[in-house]
Amino acid sequence: MQRRMIVKMTAMILVIGGSLLLGMGALSAADKASTGKGEGAKAPKATIKTKFGDMEIVFFPEKAPKHVENFLALAKSGFYNGTIFHRVIPGFMIQGGDPNTKDLNKPETYGQGGPSQKLKAEFNDIPHRRGILSMARTNDPNSAGSQFFIVVKDSNFLDGQYTVFGEVVKGMEVADKIVSLPKNSRDLPNERAEVTLMVVE
């Protein structure tokens, strides 16, 4: 039993390496009020619209101000519109935000794109529970750009290593649909889960 647990943990660590690290060619608390403290009605909000439904996001500017600022600026500019969730791993997370995914003819580049500016890590004390919105990065902690992931199952082994900056407060059933899509060997869904991102002022 203990050996099985060790094997499972090792497999999860390998999955992280393939799914969250941008440079490698890829990189149920959610429907409740956020517990990031201090958000409330004044917190920035956004809606991730997909053909599978909408996910409502609340952000944690007091925990990760630069990440929130960057994400909202990109969203308002239309940067995320037409991108897809390009990596889906059941029992773990869905990842999106790569501008390369707008090009249907270059799937081999999915997971490698982003804006020119990079963010310094803003690791904080919010755990990677189900529904959390966090930033993907390379091996360099200060390399986040635009790619993000939504946790579909508590993943506390990521705590303190990736910057949590928001949370899905409504619509996690949409993430559940997306993470369950049939996919190829690179965790790319066979069906495009395209995004339109709207900021709520």
FIVO-322365 format. One record per residue (C-alpha): x, y, z. Coordinates in Angstrom, 2 decimals, always signed. Layout:
<rec><px>X</px><py>Y</py><pz>Z</pz></rec>
...
END
This chain:
<rec><px>+0.00</px><py>+0.00</py><pz>+0.00</pz></rec>
<rec><px>+2.77</px><py>+2.41</py><pz>+0.95</pz></rec>
<rec><px>+4.71</px><py>+1.55</py><pz>-2.20</pz></rec>
<rec><px>+1.59</px><py>+2.20</py><pz>-4.29</pz></rec>
<rec><px>+1.25</px><py>+5.64</py><pz>-2.68</pz></rec>
<rec><px>+4.89</px><py>+6.46</py><pz>-3.47</pz></rec>
<rec><px>+4.42</px><py>+5.38</py><pz>-7.10</pz></rec>
<rec><px>+1.28</px><py>+7.53</py><pz>-7.33</pz></rec>
<rec><px>+3.06</px><py>+10.60</py><pz>-5.91</pz></rec>
<rec><px>+5.98</px><py>+10.08</py><pz>-8.32</pz></rec>
<rec><px>+3.53</px><py>+9.89</py><pz>-11.23</pz></rec>
<rec><px>+1.85</px><py>+13.11</py><pz>-10.14</pz></rec>
<rec><px>+5.23</px><py>+14.91</py><pz>-9.97</pz></rec>
<rec><px>+6.01</px><py>+13.74</py><pz>-13.51</pz></rec>
<rec><px>+2.61</px><py>+14.97</py><pz>-14.66</pz></rec>
<rec><px>+3.36</px><py>+18.43</py><pz>-13.25</pz></rec>
<rec><px>+6.60</px><py>+18.54</py><pz>-15.17</pz></rec>
<rec><px>+4.76</px><py>+17.87</py><pz>-18.42</pz></rec>
<rec><px>+1.70</px><py>+19.97</py><pz>-17.82</pz></rec>
<rec><px>+2.73</px><py>+23.13</py><pz>-16.04</pz></rec>
<rec><px>+6.22</px><py>+23.80</py><pz>-17.36</pz></rec>
<rec><px>+5.84</px><py>+25.96</py><pz>-20.44</pz></rec>
<rec><px>+9.29</px><py>+25.35</py><pz>-21.82</pz></rec>
<rec><px>+8.80</px><py>+21.59</py><pz>-22.15</pz></rec>
<rec><px>+6.39</px><py>+21.93</py><pz>-25.06</pz></rec>
<rec><px>+3.38</px><py>+22.17</py><pz>-22.88</pz></rec>
<rec><px>+3.50</px><py>+23.43</py><pz>-20.02</pz></rec>
<rec><px>-15.16</px><py>+21.05</py><pz>-3.99</pz></rec>
<rec><px>-14.62</px><py>+24.49</py><pz>-2.81</pz></rec>
<rec><px>-15.16</px><py>+26.22</py><pz>-6.08</pz></rec>
<rec><px>-18.87</px><py>+26.96</py><pz>-6.10</pz></rec>
<rec><px>-18.69</px><py>+28.54</py><pz>-2.65</pz></rec>
<rec><px>-17.61</px><py>+32.06</py><pz>-1.77</pz></rec>
<rec><px>-13.85</px><py>+32.48</py><pz>-2.03</pz></rec>
<rec><px>-11.75</px><py>+32.22</py><pz>+1.10</pz></rec>
<rec><px>-8.83</px><py>+34.28</py><pz>-0.20</pz></rec>
<rec><px>-9.94</px><py>+37.00</py><pz>+2.26</pz></rec>
<rec><px>-10.64</px><py>+40.56</py><pz>+1.32</pz></rec>
<rec><px>-12.18</px><py>+40.00</py><pz>-2.12</pz></rec>
<rec><px>-15.92</px><py>+40.45</py><pz>-1.53</pz></rec>
<rec><px>-17.94</px><py>+42.69</py><pz>-3.83</pz></rec>
<rec><px>-14.95</px><py>+44.94</py><pz>-4.54</pz></rec>
<rec><px>-12.75</px><py>+42.18</py><pz>-5.94</pz></rec>
<rec><px>-12.04</px><py>+42.15</py><pz>-9.67</pz></rec>
<rec><px>-14.07</px><py>+39.52</py><pz>-11.49</pz></rec>
<rec><px>-14.12</px><py>+37.89</py><pz>-14.90</pz></rec>
<rec><px>-16.07</px><py>+35.31</py><pz>-16.86</pz></rec>
<rec><px>-14.45</px><py>+32.59</py><pz>-18.94</pz></rec>
<rec><px>-17.00</px><py>+31.77</py><pz>-21.64</pz></rec>
<rec><px>-16.83</px><py>+28.46</py><pz>-23.52</pz></rec>
<rec><px>-19.25</px><py>+26.40</py><pz>-25.60</pz></rec>
<rec><px>-19.49</px><py>+24.10</py><pz>-22.58</pz></rec>
<rec><px>-20.71</px><py>+26.92</py><pz>-20.34</pz></rec>
<rec><px>-19.29</px><py>+29.81</py><pz>-18.33</pz></rec>
<rec><px>-16.94</px><py>+29.97</py><pz>-15.35</pz></rec>
<rec><px>-17.04</px><py>+33.00</py><pz>-13.07</pz></rec>
<rec><px>-13.71</px><py>+34.03</py><pz>-11.56</pz></rec>
<rec><px>-12.91</px><py>+36.23</py><pz>-8.56</pz></rec>
<rec><px>-9.33</px><py>+37.44</py><pz>-8.13</pz></rec>
<rec><px>-6.98</px><py>+37.87</py><pz>-5.16</pz></rec>
<rec><px>-5.23</px><py>+41.22</py><pz>-5.79</pz></rec>
<rec><px>-4.03</px><py>+41.44</py><pz>-2.19</pz></rec>
<rec><px>-2.24</px><py>+38.09</py><pz>-2.56</pz></rec>
<rec><px>-0.85</px><py>+38.38</py><pz>-6.12</pz></rec>
<rec><px>-1.28</px><py>+41.98</py><pz>-7.32</pz></rec>
<rec><px>+1.01</px><py>+41.82</py><pz>-10.36</pz></rec>
<rec><px>-0.48</px><py>+38.54</py><pz>-11.58</pz></rec>
<rec><px>-4.02</px><py>+39.88</py><pz>-11.27</pz></rec>
<rec><px>-3.04</px><py>+43.13</py><pz>-12.99</pz></rec>
<rec><px>-1.34</px><py>+41.26</py><pz>-15.84</pz></rec>
<rec><px>-4.22</px><py>+38.81</py><pz>-16.35</pz></rec>
<rec><px>-6.85</px><py>+41.56</py><pz>-16.39</pz></rec>
<rec><px>-4.83</px><py>+43.72</py><pz>-18.80</pz></rec>
<rec><px>-4.42</px><py>+40.79</py><pz>-21.20</pz></rec>
<rec><px>-8.10</px><py>+39.90</py><pz>-20.90</pz></rec>
<rec><px>-9.25</px><py>+43.47</py><pz>-21.58</pz></rec>
<rec><px>-7.02</px><py>+43.63</py><pz>-24.67</pz></rec>
<rec><px>-8.67</px><py>+40.49</py><pz>-26.12</pz></rec>
<rec><px>-5.44</px><py>+38.49</py><pz>-25.78</pz></rec>
<rec><px>-7.20</px><py>+35.39</py><pz>-24.47</pz></rec>
<rec><px>-10.12</px><py>+35.36</py><pz>-26.91</pz></rec>
<rec><px>-9.82</px><py>+32.43</py><pz>-29.30</pz></rec>
<rec><px>-7.29</px><py>+30.55</py><pz>-27.18</pz></rec>
<rec><px>-8.17</px><py>+27.07</py><pz>-25.92</pz></rec>
<rec><px>-7.64</px><py>+24.83</py><pz>-22.92</pz></rec>
<rec><px>-4.76</px><py>+22.91</py><pz>-24.49</pz></rec>
<rec><px>-3.92</px><py>+20.50</py><pz>-21.65</pz></rec>
<rec><px>-6.49</px><py>+18.56</py><pz>-19.66</pz></rec>
<rec><px>-5.56</px><py>+16.06</py><pz>-16.97</pz></rec>
<rec><px>-8.46</px><py>+14.37</py><pz>-15.14</pz></rec>
<rec><px>-8.05</px><py>+14.46</py><pz>-11.37</pz></rec>
<rec><px>-5.68</px><py>+17.41</py><pz>-11.66</pz></rec>
<rec><px>-6.26</px><py>+20.51</py><pz>-13.80</pz></rec>
<rec><px>-7.08</px><py>+22.21</py><pz>-17.12</pz></rec>
<rec><px>-4.53</px><py>+24.61</py><pz>-18.63</pz></rec>
<rec><px>-5.04</px><py>+27.45</py><pz>-21.10</pz></rec>
<rec><px>-3.95</px><py>+30.96</py><pz>-22.02</pz></rec>
<rec><px>-1.42</px><py>+30.18</py><pz>-24.77</pz></rec>
<rec><px>-1.79</px><py>+32.50</py><pz>-27.80</pz></rec>
<rec><px>-0.23</px><py>+29.81</py><pz>-29.99</pz></rec>
<rec><px>-3.45</px><py>+27.81</py><pz>-29.63</pz></rec>
<rec><px>-5.26</px><py>+30.28</py><pz>-31.90</pz></rec>
<rec><px>-3.42</px><py>+28.69</py><pz>-34.84</pz></rec>
<rec><px>-5.18</px><py>+25.43</py><pz>-35.71</pz></rec>
<rec><px>-2.29</px><py>+24.38</py><pz>-37.95</pz></rec>
<rec><px>+0.49</px><py>+24.36</py><pz>-35.35</pz></rec>
<rec><px>-0.61</px><py>+22.16</py><pz>-32.44</pz></rec>
<rec><px>+3.02</px><py>+21.20</py><pz>-31.86</pz></rec>
<rec><px>+3.62</px><py>+24.73</py><pz>-30.53</pz></rec>
<rec><px>+0.79</px><py>+24.63</py><pz>-28.00</pz></rec>
<rec><px>+2.08</px><py>+25.23</py><pz>-24.49</pz></rec>
<rec><px>+5.09</px><py>+27.26</py><pz>-25.62</pz></rec>
<rec><px>+3.54</px><py>+30.69</py><pz>-26.20</pz></rec>
<rec><px>+2.95</px><py>+33.81</py><pz>-24.16</pz></rec>
<rec><px>+3.55</px><py>+37.54</py><pz>-24.01</pz></rec>
<rec><px>+7.04</px><py>+39.05</py><pz>-23.97</pz></rec>
<rec><px>+6.77</px><py>+40.24</py><pz>-20.36</pz></rec>
<rec><px>+7.35</px><py>+37.79</py><pz>-17.53</pz></rec>
<rec><px>+6.13</px><py>+38.00</py><pz>-13.94</pz></rec>
<rec><px>+8.04</px><py>+37.59</py><pz>-10.72</pz></rec>
<rec><px>+6.59</px><py>+34.87</py><pz>-8.52</pz></rec>
<rec><px>+4.02</px><py>+35.94</py><pz>-5.95</pz></rec>
<rec><px>+3.71</px><py>+32.69</py><pz>-4.02</pz></rec>
<rec><px>+1.19</px><py>+32.98</py><pz>-1.21</pz></rec>
<rec><px>-0.66</px><py>+31.01</py><pz>+1.45</pz></rec>
<rec><px>-3.78</px><py>+30.12</py><pz>-0.56</pz></rec>
<rec><px>-3.78</px><py>+26.35</py><pz>-1.15</pz></rec>
<rec><px>-4.30</px><py>+24.77</py><pz>-4.56</pz></rec>
<rec><px>-7.78</px><py>+23.47</py><pz>-3.75</pz></rec>
<rec><px>-10.43</px><py>+22.59</py><pz>-6.33</pz></rec>
<rec><px>-11.44</px><py>+25.68</py><pz>-8.33</pz></rec>
<rec><px>-8.21</px><py>+27.63</py><pz>-7.80</pz></rec>
<rec><px>-6.80</px><py>+29.70</py><pz>-10.67</pz></rec>
<rec><px>-2.99</px><py>+29.61</py><pz>-10.74</pz></rec>
<rec><px>-0.22</px><py>+30.56</py><pz>-13.17</pz></rec>
<rec><px>+1.81</px><py>+28.10</py><pz>-15.21</pz></rec>
<rec><px>+5.54</px><py>+28.71</py><pz>-15.62</pz></rec>
<rec><px>+8.84</px><py>+27.14</py><pz>-16.70</pz></rec>
<rec><px>+11.52</px><py>+25.88</py><pz>-14.31</pz></rec>
<rec><px>+12.23</px><py>+29.54</py><pz>-13.58</pz></rec>
<rec><px>+9.82</px><py>+30.67</py><pz>-10.83</pz></rec>
<rec><px>+9.80</px><py>+34.16</py><pz>-12.37</pz></rec>
<rec><px>+8.67</px><py>+33.11</py><pz>-15.85</pz></rec>
<rec><px>+4.85</px><py>+33.24</py><pz>-15.76</pz></rec>
<rec><px>+3.32</px><py>+35.11</py><pz>-18.69</pz></rec>
<rec><px>-0.22</px><py>+34.33</py><pz>-19.79</pz></rec>
<rec><px>-0.74</px><py>+30.61</py><pz>-19.31</pz></rec>
<rec><px>-2.92</px><py>+29.62</py><pz>-16.38</pz></rec>
<rec><px>-4.53</px><py>+26.52</py><pz>-14.98</pz></rec>
<rec><px>-7.70</px><py>+25.72</py><pz>-13.05</pz></rec>
<rec><px>-7.42</px><py>+22.98</py><pz>-10.43</pz></rec>
<rec><px>-10.21</px><py>+20.38</py><pz>-10.68</pz></rec>
<rec><px>-9.08</px><py>+18.38</py><pz>-7.64</pz></rec>
<rec><px>-7.21</px><py>+19.55</py><pz>-4.54</pz></rec>
<rec><px>-3.50</px><py>+19.58</py><pz>-5.46</pz></rec>
<rec><px>-1.68</px><py>+20.81</py><pz>-2.38</pz></rec>
<rec><px>+1.68</px><py>+19.52</py><pz>-3.66</pz></rec>
<rec><px>+1.69</px><py>+22.70</py><pz>-5.83</pz></rec>
<rec><px>+1.42</px><py>+25.04</py><pz>-2.84</pz></rec>
<rec><px>+4.23</px><py>+27.57</py><pz>-2.60</pz></rec>
<rec><px>+5.52</px><py>+26.67</py><pz>-6.07</pz></rec>
<rec><px>+2.94</px><py>+28.29</py><pz>-8.35</pz></rec>
<rec><px>+1.20</px><py>+31.65</py><pz>-7.92</pz></rec>
<rec><px>-2.47</px><py>+31.41</py><pz>-6.94</pz></rec>
<rec><px>-4.26</px><py>+34.56</py><pz>-8.11</pz></rec>
<rec><px>-7.95</px><py>+33.72</py><pz>-8.35</pz></rec>
<rec><px>-10.71</px><py>+31.17</py><pz>-7.98</pz></rec>
<rec><px>-13.71</px><py>+29.86</py><pz>-9.88</pz></rec>
<rec><px>-16.73</px><py>+30.75</py><pz>-7.74</pz></rec>
<rec><px>-19.38</px><py>+29.53</py><pz>-10.18</pz></rec>
<rec><px>-19.32</px><py>+27.05</py><pz>-13.06</pz></rec>
<rec><px>-16.86</px><py>+24.37</py><pz>-11.97</pz></rec>
<rec><px>-19.09</px><py>+21.85</py><pz>-13.73</pz></rec>
<rec><px>-17.79</px><py>+23.44</py><pz>-16.94</pz></rec>
<rec><px>-14.19</px><py>+22.69</py><pz>-15.93</pz></rec>
<rec><px>-15.31</px><py>+19.13</py><pz>-15.17</pz></rec>
<rec><px>-16.70</px><py>+18.79</py><pz>-18.71</pz></rec>
<rec><px>-13.51</px><py>+20.16</py><pz>-20.26</pz></rec>
<rec><px>-11.15</px><py>+17.98</py><pz>-18.20</pz></rec>
<rec><px>-13.15</px><py>+14.91</py><pz>-19.30</pz></rec>
<rec><px>-12.85</px><py>+15.58</py><pz>-23.04</pz></rec>
<rec><px>-11.20</px><py>+12.83</py><pz>-25.11</pz></rec>
<rec><px>-7.58</px><py>+13.82</py><pz>-25.74</pz></rec>
<rec><px>-4.38</px><py>+12.79</py><pz>-27.48</pz></rec>
<rec><px>-1.09</px><py>+11.61</py><pz>-25.97</pz></rec>
<rec><px>-0.05</px><py>+15.22</py><pz>-25.23</pz></rec>
<rec><px>-3.23</px><py>+15.84</py><pz>-23.18</pz></rec>
<rec><px>-4.61</px><py>+18.07</py><pz>-25.96</pz></rec>
<rec><px>-8.40</px><py>+17.67</py><pz>-26.22</pz></rec>
<rec><px>-9.64</px><py>+16.33</py><pz>-29.57</pz></rec>
<rec><px>-12.37</px><py>+18.98</py><pz>-29.44</pz></rec>
<rec><px>-11.39</px><py>+22.64</py><pz>-29.15</pz></rec>
<rec><px>-12.40</px><py>+24.16</py><pz>-25.81</pz></rec>
<rec><px>-12.20</px><py>+27.77</py><pz>-27.01</pz></rec>
<rec><px>-12.26</px><py>+30.72</py><pz>-24.63</pz></rec>
<rec><px>-13.75</px><py>+34.20</py><pz>-24.61</pz></rec>
<rec><px>-12.70</px><py>+36.10</py><pz>-21.52</pz></rec>
<rec><px>-14.79</px><py>+38.99</py><pz>-20.23</pz></rec>
<rec><px>-13.76</px><py>+41.26</py><pz>-17.36</pz></rec>
<rec><px>-16.53</px><py>+42.42</py><pz>-15.06</pz></rec>
<rec><px>-15.90</px><py>+46.05</py><pz>-14.08</pz></rec>
END
